């Protein structure tokens, strides 16, 4: 092989090496950029999922606060109504307050039916049942047509027993939110 051929071969290899180096560098840069974009996309997806989970927890928390508040207010108004019945002087204002508290509780319970998980819904149903039963007894006593065994004394016992399912509901709600064990 002559020196000219050797020089041409070396020059050719140098040019091919330079071109190959540029192509390999570009390919490596493209791979790095693709990995960065995939990482950023994965991170955005994870952030959106985290945000969605946080929003769901916040929606449940707000629903729980509203439902717990409405149940307690309804029971308080039922107690006030009961005290008026015991004193023999229920007023239209007391009746309206009970109705308003009942409507609010029903609205919060209906909202919960669409949002909360089954264990909370089961506890909320029990509260709704207890409060509804007490409401029915008080209304029948007020109208002068109580069923057998429906007295203000029995209604007062029902009122006292109604606090337990409210406390149970609150505990189940707190457990769902990760606040209570």
C-alpha positions as CSV (number, residue, x, y, z in Angstrom):
1,X,0.0,0.0,0.0
2,X,1.4,3.3,-1.0
3,X,1.8,6.3,1.2
4,X,-0.9,8.1,-0.8
5,X,-3.4,5.3,-0.3
6,X,-2.5,5.2,3.3
7,X,-3.0,8.9,3.7
8,X,-6.3,8.7,1.9
9,X,-7.4,5.8,4.0
10,X,-6.5,7.6,7.2
11,X,-8.2,10.8,6.1
12,X,-11.3,8.8,5.1
13,X,-11.4,7.0,8.5
14,X,-10.9,10.4,10.2
15,X,-13.9,11.9,8.3
16,X,-16.0,8.8,9.0
17,X,-15.0,8.9,12.7
18,X,-15.9,12.6,12.9
19,X,-19.2,12.1,11.3
20,X,-20.0,9.0,13.4
21,X,-19.0,10.8,16.5
22,X,-21.4,13.7,15.7
23,X,-24.2,11.1,15.0
24,X,-23.5,9.2,18.2
25,X,-23.5,12.5,20.2
26,X,-26.8,13.6,18.6
27,X,-28.3,10.2,19.2
28,X,-27.2,10.3,22.9
29,X,-28.6,13.8,23.3
30,X,-31.9,12.7,21.8
31,X,-32.1,9.8,24.2
32,X,-31.3,12.0,27.1
33,X,-34.0,14.5,26.1
34,X,-36.5,11.7,25.6
35,X,-35.8,10.4,29.1
36,X,-36.1,13.9,30.5
37,X,-39.5,14.4,28.8
38,X,-40.7,11.0,30.0
39,X,-39.6,11.8,33.5
40,X,-41.4,15.2,33.4
41,X,-44.5,13.6,32.0
42,X,-44.5,10.9,34.7
43,X,-44.0,13.5,37.3
44,X,-46.9,15.6,36.0
45,X,-49.1,12.5,35.9
46,X,-48.2,11.7,39.5
47,X,-48.8,15.2,40.6
48,X,-52.3,15.2,38.9
49,X,-53.1,11.9,40.6
50,X,-51.9,13.2,44.0
51,X,-54.0,16.4,43.5
52,X,-57.1,14.3,42.5
53,X,-56.6,12.2,45.6
54,X,-56.3,15.3,47.8
55,X,-59.4,16.9,46.3
56,X,-61.3,13.7,46.9
57,X,-60.2,13.6,50.5
58,X,-61.1,17.3,50.9
59,X,-64.5,16.7,49.4
60,X,-65.2,13.8,51.8
61,X,-63.9,15.9,54.7
62,X,-66.2,18.8,53.9
63,X,-69.1,16.3,53.4
64,X,-68.3,14.7,56.8
65,X,-68.2,18.1,58.6
66,X,-71.5,19.1,57.0
67,X,-73.2,15.8,57.8
68,X,-71.9,15.6,61.4
69,X,-73.0,19.2,62.0
70,X,-76.4,18.7,60.5
71,X,-77.0,15.5,62.5
72,X,-76.0,17.2,65.7
73,X,-78.1,20.3,65.0
74,X,-81.1,18.1,64.1
75,X,-80.8,16.2,67.3
76,X,-80.4,19.4,69.3
77,X,-83.6,20.8,67.7
78,X,-85.4,17.6,68.4
79,X,-84.3,17.9,72.0
80,X,-85.6,21.5,72.2
81,X,-88.9,20.3,70.6
82,X,-89.1,17.5,73.1
83,X,-88.5,19.9,76.0
84,X,-91.3,22.1,74.7
85,X,-93.6,19.1,74.5
86,X,-92.7,18.1,78.1
87,X,-93.6,21.6,79.2
88,X,-96.8,21.4,77.2
89,X,-96.1,24.4,75.1
90,X,-94.6,23.6,71.7
91,X,-94.6,26.7,69.5
92,X,-94.8,27.1,65.7
93,X,-91.2,28.5,65.9
94,X,-89.9,25.4,67.6
95,X,-91.7,23.2,65.0
96,X,-90.2,25.3,62.1
97,X,-86.7,25.0,63.6
98,X,-87.1,21.2,63.7
99,X,-88.3,21.1,60.1
100,X,-85.4,23.3,59.0
101,X,-82.9,21.1,60.8
102,X,-84.5,18.0,59.3
103,X,-84.3,19.4,55.8
104,X,-80.7,20.3,56.3
105,X,-79.9,16.9,57.6
106,X,-81.7,15.2,54.8
107,X,-79.8,17.3,52.2
108,X,-76.4,16.5,53.8
109,X,-77.3,12.8,54.0
110,X,-78.3,12.8,50.3
111,X,-75.0,14.5,49.5
112,X,-73.1,11.9,51.5
113,X,-74.8,9.1,49.6
114,X,-73.0,10.2,46.5
115,X,-69.6,10.8,48.0
116,X,-68.8,8.6,51.0
117,X,-67.5,5.0,51.2
118,X,-69.8,2.2,52.4
119,X,-68.7,2.0,56.0
120,X,-69.4,5.7,56.5
121,X,-72.7,5.5,54.6
122,X,-73.8,2.6,56.9
123,X,-73.1,4.7,60.0
124,X,-74.9,7.7,58.4
125,X,-77.9,5.5,57.7
126,X,-78.1,4.4,61.3
127,X,-78.0,8.1,62.4
128,X,-80.6,9.0,59.9
129,X,-82.8,6.1,61.1
130,X,-82.5,7.1,64.7
131,X,-83.2,10.7,64.1
132,X,-86.1,10.0,61.8
133,X,-87.7,7.6,64.4
134,X,-87.4,10.2,67.1
135,X,-88.8,12.9,64.8
136,X,-91.8,10.7,64.0
137,X,-92.5,10.0,67.7
138,X,-92.3,13.7,68.6
139,X,-94.6,14.7,65.7
140,X,-97.2,12.1,66.7
141,X,-97.1,13.2,70.3
142,X,-97.4,16.8,69.3
143,X,-100.4,16.0,67.1
144,X,-102.1,14.1,69.9
145,X,-102.0,10.7,68.1
146,X,-99.0,8.8,69.6
147,X,-98.8,5.1,68.9
148,X,-98.8,2.6,71.8
149,X,-95.8,3.2,74.0
150,X,-94.9,6.6,72.5
151,X,-94.5,8.9,75.4
152,X,-92.3,11.9,76.1
153,X,-90.3,9.7,78.5
154,X,-89.7,7.2,75.7
155,X,-88.8,10.0,73.3
156,X,-86.3,11.3,75.9
157,X,-84.7,7.8,76.1
158,X,-84.6,7.8,72.2
159,X,-82.9,11.2,72.3
160,X,-80.2,10.0,74.7
161,X,-79.7,6.8,72.6
162,X,-79.3,8.9,69.4
163,X,-76.0,10.3,70.5
164,X,-74.3,6.9,70.2
165,X,-74.8,6.4,66.5
166,X,-73.7,10.0,65.9
167,X,-70.5,9.3,67.9
168,X,-70.0,6.1,65.9
169,X,-70.5,7.9,62.6
170,X,-68.0,10.5,63.6
171,X,-65.4,7.8,64.5
172,X,-65.9,6.0,61.2
173,X,-65.5,9.3,59.3
174,X,-62.3,10.1,61.2
175,X,-61.0,6.6,60.5
176,X,-61.7,7.1,56.8
177,X,-59.8,10.4,56.8
178,X,-56.9,8.7,58.5
179,X,-57.3,10.8,61.7
180,X,-58.3,8.0,64.0
181,X,-57.0,4.5,64.2
